Amino acid sequence: MYDDIKHWVEMDNPLLIPSAPHTIPYQEESLIKFLNTIQFKSVLDVGASTGRIAQLIFNNFDVETYHGVDLSIQRLQCAKSVTEKYKGVGVGPDIEFYGCSYYDFRPEQKYDLVIATEVLMHIPPPKLETFFGKMVKESKNHVISLDYYPIPFKAIPNLADHNFLHRYPDLYIKNGFHRCQEIRVSDLQSMFHGQKE
Ligand SMILES: C[S@@+](CC[C@H](N)C(=O)[O-])C[C@H]1O[C@@H](n2cnc3c(N)ncnc32)[C@H](O)[C@@H]1O
């Protein structure tokens, strides 16, 4: 049976990035376009991995704080090295990556934006509420997730046992957002956004 922590610790290798590469340009284009419509200066990147989203944000937005968390120590090494150049000397953004399970991560602050791309789809249904509830609690305002979400919503055949199809709009509403905005990325993927203020 799939154990999320065990699975991702075993996949602790920057070369084992399971994302479908052809979806990346669509994801990044949608993300940049959407992030341009909101205000944020501090970011928590849940499942930060090799720093793909960190680089996208640093290349396109002006942020003061960027914290990432991931179970994979080796992928975070990569994230640290690719984001090193964005650190200023004394005045630059506060960039930190924490190698631990998000369930155990205890941040000392809240963030304008908490983002998780292709992470919730790997969280088993019994743990999803705890995981997502923590993201909502640690956000001052925005929460964004991006995952598999086919149209029409129906089971994806032969889904690997580390992938899940969750009902994200219901999850956002259940966790206190009045509205869950869906931004379609491709036939198979959507981005979801909830805003507190
Ligand atoms: C498919 S990758 C997505 C990486 C990155 N967000 C991106 O879009 O490029 C999923 C990442 O989530 C991390 N992850 C999964 N469960 C986690 C948990 N409980 N705590 C921290 N990281 C986790 C994995 O180690 C992996 O790096």
The ligand as a Gaussian input file, in Angstrom:
#p B3LYP/6-31G(d) Opt

LIG

0 1
 C        5.742000      15.829000      -8.317000
 S        6.874000      16.633000      -7.270000
 C        6.438000      18.360000      -7.590000
 C        7.577000      19.268000      -7.298000
 C        7.381000      20.757000      -7.543000
 N        6.326000      21.309000      -6.718000
 C        7.140000      21.062000      -9.009000
 O        5.986000      21.302000      -9.380000
 O        8.113000      21.044000      -9.766000
 C        6.200000      16.386000      -5.639000
 C        7.145000      16.841000      -4.536000
 O        6.431000      16.853000      -3.291000
 C        7.278000      16.353000      -2.283000
 N        6.449000      15.839000      -1.191000
 C        5.518000      14.863000      -1.268000
 N        4.954000      14.661000      -0.051000
 C        5.566000      15.526000       0.799000
 C        5.436000      15.793000       2.191000
 N        4.589000      15.120000       2.970000
 N        6.206000      16.761000       2.740000
 C        7.099000      17.449000       1.976000
 N        7.263000      17.229000       0.661000
 C        6.510000      16.280000       0.077000
 C        8.111000      15.281000      -2.982000
 O        9.305000      14.981000      -2.297000
 C        8.336000      15.906000      -4.358000
 O        9.550000      16.628000      -4.418000

